[in-house]
Amino acid sequence: MDATETLTPPIPLRRGSGRIAALLGLVALADFLIFGQQPGINLFLFALAVCVGILLSATKSPSPLMVALLLGFSVLASAPLLEAPSPIGFALCLVALMSIALVSGRLMPRRLTGLPVVFFRFALVIPVRLAADIRKYLATPAKRSSLVELRRGVGLWIMPLILALVFVLLFAAANPLIESALRSIRFEVLLRLFDLWRIGFWMMIAIVVWAMLRPHLKRRAARSQAGRPFMIVPTRNTPLGHASLLRSLILFNALFAVQTLLDLVYLWGGADLPDHMSHAEYAHRGAYPLIATALLAAGFVLVAMRRGGPGDHSLLIRGLVHAWIGQNILLCLSSMLRLGLYVEVYSLTELRVAAGLWMGLVAIGLVLILLRILLNRSNEWLIAANLASLIAVLYISAFIDFPAVIARFNVVHSEEISQEGPPLDLDYLSSLGPSVIPALDLYLQMLPGYLVDKRNQALAFRYYLVRDFERRPRDWRNWTFRAARLETHLLSPAAIAR
């Protein structure tokens, strides 16, 4: 039986009790660390606690070496949360915990190319795992009879408790010591624990954590003969056949050659454009449509080079596909150059950084498509390789303070400092948050003395950014490396002098 098709058995009593204790402990820890707090080191600590809970709840205890490796992997994957909490860091941490849960449950596939499918199936199980286990647990005859006894026992306590409450109230009216003791009880603190948002937070944590403590994958239905993937028999006259693909590739290569030639002349060569068009306009109009073109071309290549398709039987088609992929890679590089030229004129923004990263990923994807064809790999290999490159880019990006990078770039290349770029957009810079304060200090330090209005405007923006940063919660659970670095900068003599 394949490892991805393993079914977990009903919960054994002792093992199930340990998992329930771990679940309750982790929910309580999440309430203490996370609920009502700003994200910071608390997310990192909770991720490590969940990892420990997964390892302690494993059906078969892993070896000490495996425990050390998985803990190290958890620390490495959760490290972006120490730098500064972000959606990317949170997603990477969740994927790491899912991986550890699959390893501890012996559900990892034999081949790494099967990981995307296993992760997708596991993600589908997470929201319903806790409810399914509770329903399965309560469905046994022994538990049904226990519930009947529990309801009967609760019913027997209703009358005594009501009368006891009446007696306590009477005693309080008669005895000032009892009344004082009752008044000292802070019922609002107890009621705060039953806040609907808090209960919802507990439920969300319990659902996700339980799926990690007790990983499970549903058995995949056996494929019938009708459900098996069929082989497309290449014919010469079908829309995806030999003759049609050959004509398409010849036409597409010719069209792309025209675009490539124009880019080589005007972008890479720096030739003069017509009078009514600037290089920035030429760059801006082409960056995003060309990426869409490359994505469409990648999809066409995958169809053309499918297993058993015309590309497997024609060296000419394979050669044209290789040439077309090469042109698409050059197209992506041209798009990145276009974006760079546009940034030089209109400065850097978060969307333009994201666009540059996206263009780089598309170029990597095209290279991987070419490798898949040359190495005769499967589509599963291609998906896994693209996911690996995506995770690598996201992981590195989670450590980069993009607002600070953008602010410093715009300051250094601004018209006031370099005498060449665009004027510094202080309104946009201030919208990026306190991370831009060091760049503003650099701007104030390098700004010529005669630009008094610019200096006063920058000082005003800096004042409000510092004020907002100083007003942040100071709880130890909110600590991050990024905030600590900024605080150190603000305490430096040069910053204090501002």
N, C-alpha and C positions, 0 to 999 in steps of 0.2 A: 504494500500500500504506500502511495506517495506521502511524503511528510506533510504536504499541504492539505491532505485530506483526512488527517487524524481527527477523531472525535474525542472530546474530553468526557470522561465518565461522570456519573452523578457525584456530588460532593461527599467525600468521606467525612464522618462526624468530626474526628480530631483535626484533620487537615482543614475542613470547612470552618471549624471554630477558630483556628489560627488565622485564616484569611479574614474572617469577620472581625476579629480583634484588630488585625492590621488595617482593615478598611476603616473601622471606627477611629483608630488612632490617627490615621492619615487625614480623615475628615476634620477631626479636632485640631490637628496641626495646621491644616489649611485655614481653618477659622482664625487661629491665633496669628499666623504669619501673613495671610493675604487679605482676608475680608476687611473692608474698610480702610485698607492701607494702599499707599501708592506703590506701584511695582518697582522692585529693586532686587536686592540680594535675597529677598524672601522667596522669589520665584526659583532662584538657583538652589536654595536650601530645600525647598519643597520637592524639586525634581530629584535631588539626591535621595531624599527620604522615600519617594515613590520607588526609585531604583532598588533601594535596600528592601523595601516591602515586597517587591517582585521576586527578588532573590530568596528571601525567607519563605515565600509562599510557593516556591517551585515544587512541583510534584516529585521530582527527583532532584535532590540537592546537588548543585553544580560543584565542581572541584574548586579548591582554593585559587588555582591559577585562573580558571574561568571567572570566578567572582572578582578577582583583581582586574582582569581585562574589561569586564562589563562595567565595573565601577569607574575605571579610567575612561572608558568610552562615554559614560554618562557625564563625567566632569568635562571632558573635551567638548561634547555636543552642547552642554548647557552653559559653557563659558561665555557665549555672546550675551546671556542675560546678566552677567556680571558687568560687562562693559556698559550696556544700557538696554533696558527692556524694549523690545520691538516685536512687531508681528512676525518678522522673519526669524528672530531668535526663538520666539515661542513655538513656531512651527517646527524648527529644527529640533528643539528639545522634545516635542511631542513625538516626532518621528523616531528619535533615539530611544525613547521609552517604549514605543511600539516594537522596535527592533529587539530590545532587551526582553520584553515580554514574550516575543515569538521564540527567541533563543531559549529562554527558561522553560517554555512549554513544548520544546522540541517540534516546533511548527515551521522552522525555516526550510525553504526549498533546498533541494540538493544543488541546484545551479543558481548562481546569482542573477541570471537573466529572468528567473521566475519571481524575483522580489517584487516588482511593481504589481503583479496580479495578487500576490499574497497580501501585500499592504492594503490594496484596494478592498479585498474581501474582509480583512480584519477590521478596516475602518467601518465597513457596513455593519459589522457585528457589534461594535462598541456601544451604540445607543440603546440596544435592546438586550444586552447580555445580562444586566442586573435583574431586569423585570422577568426575563425568561427563567433565570435560576430561582427567583422567588416563587414564581408560579410552579416550577417543577418541584420545589421543596414542599410547598403547601399541598401539592396534589397527592402525596402519599397518604394511605389510610391512617397511619399512625399520627401524622401531623394534623389530619382533619379531626381526629378524636381529641388531640391535644388542644386544638382551637376551641372545640366545644367545651372542654373542661375549663379553659381559660375564661371564656365568656361567662360560664356559670360562676366561676370564682369571683370575677369582677362584679357580677350582679349581687353576690352575697355581701360585698363590701360597700355598696352604695348607701344603704340605710345607716350603717354604723358611722360612716364618714360624715354624712349630713348631720346626724345628731351630735357628733363630736365637734363639728364646726359651730353648731348652735351653742354648745356648752362653753367653748373657748370664747365666743363673743360675750356670753353672760359673765364669765369670769373676768374678762377684760373690763366690763362695766363696773364690776364690784371691786377689782383689785388694781390699783394704779401701777404696780410693778409689772403686771402682765400687760396692761395697756401700753406702758412705755416700751416693753420688749417688742410688742407687735408693731408699734410705730417706728421702731429702729430698723425693721426689715425693709429693705429697699426693693419694693416690688417692681419699680420701673426697670431695674437692672435685669430681673428675671423676664419681664415682658419683652425687653430688648432682644433676648435670645430667640424669641418666637416671632421676630420680624419676618414678613413674607419674603423679602429679598434675601435674608440670611438663610431661610429654609431652602429657597431655590438654589442658593449657592451650595449648600450642603448636598442637595440632590445632584447637582451637576458634577461636583467633585466625586461623589459616590459612584455615579454612573461610569465616569471615565476611569477612575482608579480600580473599580471592581473588574472591568474588562482587562486591565493590565495584570491584576493579581490572578485572574483565572482566564487566560487567553483561550480562544476557541475559534475554530474555523468550521463552517458548515460543510458537510460532504457535498461535493459537486455531483450532480446527476450524471449517470453514464451517458455518453454520447451515442445517440442512435445513428444508424447508417445515414439517415436523412440529414442529421445535424452536423455531420462531418464536413469540414471545408472541402469544397470541390476544386478541382484543377481547371483553370481556364485554358481551353485548348486554343493555342494561337492559330488564327487563320489570317489570310492575307487581306481580307476585305472588311473585317469587323472594325468598329471605331477604335479599338485598342489592339488591333492586330498588327502584323509586321509592316504592311504597306502604309497604314495610317501613321504609325509611330515614326517610321522612317521619314515621311514627308514632314511631320510635325517637328521632329528634331532638326531637320535641315532648315526649316523656316525659323524656328526659335533661335538657333545658333546665329543665323543671319541677322535677326532683329537685335539680339543681345550684342552682336559684334558692333552694330552701329552705336548703341548706347555706350559700350565699353570704349570705342574709339573717341566719342565726344568727351567722355570723362578723362581719358588719357591726355587729350589736347587741352581742355579748358580747366580741369581740376588739378591733375597731376603735373601738366606742363605749364600751367599758368598763362595760357594764351589770352589775349584781350577779347572780351565779350562785346556784343553789340552795345551801342551807346546807351540804349534804354534799359540795360540790364546790368546789375552788379553781381559780383561773385557770391555775395551773401544771398541774394535772391535766387540765383541759380542753385546754390547749395540747399536753401530751405525748401524749395519746391520739390526737390528730388529725394530727400532723406527718407521720409516715411513711405511714400508709394513704392520705392525700390525695395524696401524690406518686405512689403506685401507681395511684390513680384517674386522675391526670392523664396518666400514661403509657398506660394503657389507652384513655383518651379520644383521645389522639393517634393511636394505631393505628387506631381506628375512623374518625377523620376522614380518614386517608390512604386507607382503603378507600372511604369514602363519596365522596371527591372525586377518585377515580381518573380517568384519561383515558377519555373515552367513557362514564363512569358517569352515574348520575342527577343528580349535582351539576352536570354540564355542560348539563343540559337543563331545570333547574328553578331559577328565581330564589328560590323559597320555601326550598328545601333549602339553597341557598347562604347565604341570610340566617340560617337557623337554625344552620348550621355556624359562621358568623362569630360569632354570639352565644354559641355553646357554647365556642368557643375563648377568647373574652373572659372567660367565667366560669372557664375552666380556668386562665387566666393569673392572675386574681384569687385562685383557689384556691391557686396556688403562692405568691403573695405572702402569703396568710394562713398557709400552712405555715411560711414564713420567720418571720413574726411570732410564731406559736406557738412555734417553736424559740427565738426571742429571749426570750419570756416564761419558758420553761422554764429557759434558761440563767441568767436573773436569780435564780432560786430555787435551782438545783442546780449552778451554776458552769459553766465552759466545759471541754470535753474535746476531744481530737483527733477522736473520732467525730462529735461535734456540729459541729465545724468542717467536716468532710467532708460531713456531711448538709446544711449550709447551702450549700456550693458545689454540691452535687448538685441541690438545689432551684433554685438560680439557673440552672444549665444546663438543667434541664427547662423553666423559664420562657422562656429564650432559644429553646429548641427549639420551643415552642408559638408564639412570635412568628414564627419562621422558617416554620412551617407556614402561618400566616396570610398571610405575604408570598408564599409559594409559590402560594397560591390566588389572591391578588389580582393578582399579576404573571404568573400563568399559566406558572410555571416547571416544570421536570421534577423527578422524584424524585432524579436525579443531582445537580441543583443543590442540593436540600435536604440530601442526604447530605454534599456538599462543604461547604456552609455550616455545618452542625452540627459537622463535623470541624474546621473553621477556628476556631469558637468554643471547642471543647474544647481544641485546641492552645494557643490564646491564654490560656485559664484555667490550663492546666497550666504553661505557660511562666512566667507571673507567679507562680504558686504555688511554683515551684522556687526563687525568690529569697527567699521569706518563711520566716523561722525560726519555724514555728508553735509549737514548745514554748515559745519565749521570749514570743511574743504571748499564748499561753494563760496562762502563768504571771503575766505582768504584769496581764492582765485579772482573773484570779482574786484577785491580791493587792489591786488597787485596789478591787475590789467585795466584798472579804471583810468579814465582820462585825467583825473586829478593827480594820479601817481605816475603813470607810465607815459602820459601825454599822447597816447595812441588809441586806447580802447574807448568804450562808451562811458558816459558819466555814471558814477556809482548810484544805484537805485537803493537808497537807504530805507525806503518804505518796504521793499521786498526783503531786504536784509533783516530788518527787525521782525518780520513775520516768521523767520526761521527759528526764533527762540534764543535762549541765553547762550547757546553754543557759539554764536557769532561774536560774543564780547571780545575774545582775543583778537579777532580780525578787525573789529572796530578800534581797538587800542592801537593796532598797527597802522590803521588808516589815520588816526589822530596824530600819531608820531611822525608819519611821512607827509602829512598834508601841508602844502605851502601856507605860509602865514597870512597871505593876502586873501585866502578863501575863508573869511570870517563866518559867513552864513552857513557854509557847509560844516564848519567845525561846530558851530552852535547846534545845528540840527543833529549831527552825529552824537554830541554830548547828551542831548535830550533823549535820543533813542537809547543810548547806553545806560542812562540813569534808570529808565523804566525797565529795561531788561534786567539790570542788576537788582532792582527792587523786587521784580517778580521771582527771580532766582532765590533771593534771600527769604522770601515768604513761603518757600516750599516746605513741606513737612520734614521735620528733623529726626524722625524715628529711625532707629538703626536698621529696621526692616526695609527702608527705602534707599539704602546706600548703594551707589554705583560708582564704578571707576570714572565714568565720564563726569559725573557731578563732583567727585573728589578732585579731579584734575582742574576743573573750572574754579572750584573754591580755592585751590592752591594758587592759581593764577591771580585771583582777586585779592589774595593776601600778599602778593609780591609787592615790593616797594614801588615799582613802576606803575602798577595798576592802582595802588592806593593814592598815588599822586594825582590821578585823574579826578 
